């Protein structure tokens, strides 16, 4: 009975990892929304800092940071799912406590990632105009 449970957990973990990886690849190659963002407020002085493809270094840094934070968000959601799985399938009390701890840490991580996303985009928007971002 114990080996079947271990085998099932490994199989489920592989499936979850594949889903998270597929979502990450889909996020990486998705097109941006057609809404206004920080790149729409670029002023003429920002043309000094151009990359070889014509975009600004500030925009490149913002894109990279947003991608990294988005990927970390996917990882944190994966841990939240893993913690819930441990709580639901854990027969022993220590497995349930481990699941609760993993879920608590994942929620803390998600909050940190969301705050980091807001701070990064606010600061970079402020750099685009030279004033405080609204």
N, C-alpha and C positions, 0 to 999 in steps of 0.2 A: 504494500500500500504506500509506503514511504517513497519508493523509487518512482512510482507513477505520479505522485504529487510533485516531486522534484522535476520530473521530465515535463509535466504540464506547465510548471512555472517557467522553465527555460523556453519552451515553445511560445508561451504567451509573451515573454519578454522579447523574444526575437520578432514577433509580429508587431508589438508596440514600437520597437526600435525601427522597423521597416516603415511603419506608418509615419513616425516622426521624421525620418530621413526623407520620405517622399514629400511631406509637407514642407520641409526645409528647402528642397530642390524646387518645388513649385513656387515658394515664396521668393527664392533667389531669381527666378526667371520670369516673374510676373511683371506686368506693365503697371506703372504708377497710375493712381487715380487722376482724373482730369480736374482736380480741385486746386485752388490756390495754395501754394506753400511758400517756404522761405526763398525759393529760387525765383519767384515772381517779383521780388522786391529788390533785385540787384540794381545798384545804381552805377553810374558811369565810372566811378572810381574803382569799382571791383574789376574792371577790365584789365587792370595792371597785373593781377594775379590770375593768369590764364594757364590752363594745362595745354598740352600739345594738341588735344582734340577740340579745344575751344571752350571747355567748361572751366569754371573757377576751382581753385584749390579748396576753397571753403565748401563748395557744393560737393566735391569729391569726398572730403572728410565727413560731411554730414551723411552722405549716402553710405559710406563704410560703417560709421557708427550706428546708423539706423539698422543696417543689415545685421551687425553683430548683436545689437540689443534684441532684434527680432528673433534671431537664432537662439539666444539665451532664454528668451521667453518660451520658445518651443521646448527647450530642454527642461525648463521649470515645470511646464504643463505635463511633460512626460513623467517627471518625478512625482507630480501630484497624482497622476493616474496610477503610478507604481505604488505609492503610499496607500491609495484607496484599495488597490488589489490586495496589498498585505493585510489591511484591516478586514476586508471581507473574507479572505481565505485563511487568515491566521487562526489556527486552532488554539495555540498556546497563548498565554497572556503576554509573554515577551514579544511575540510576533505582532500582536495587535498594538502594543506600545511602540514598537519600532515603526509600524505603519503610521501611527499618529504623529510620531516625531518627524518622519519623512514628509508627511503632508504639511505639518506646521512649518518646516523649513522651506518647503516649496512655495507656500503662500508668502512667506517673508521674502523669498527671492523674487517672486512676481511683483510684489510691492516695490522692492528696490529697483527692479528693471523699469517699471512704469515711471517711477520718479526720475530715474536717470534719463529716460527717453524725453520726458518733459523738460528737464534741465538742459540737456544737450540741444534740443530744438529751439528753446528759448534763447540760449546764449548765441547760437549760430544765427538766429533771426536778428538778434541785436547787432551782431557783427556785420550783417548785410547792410543795415541802414545807418549804423553808427549811433543809434539811440537805443533806449530800452524797448524790448519787444512787448507788445500788448498781449 
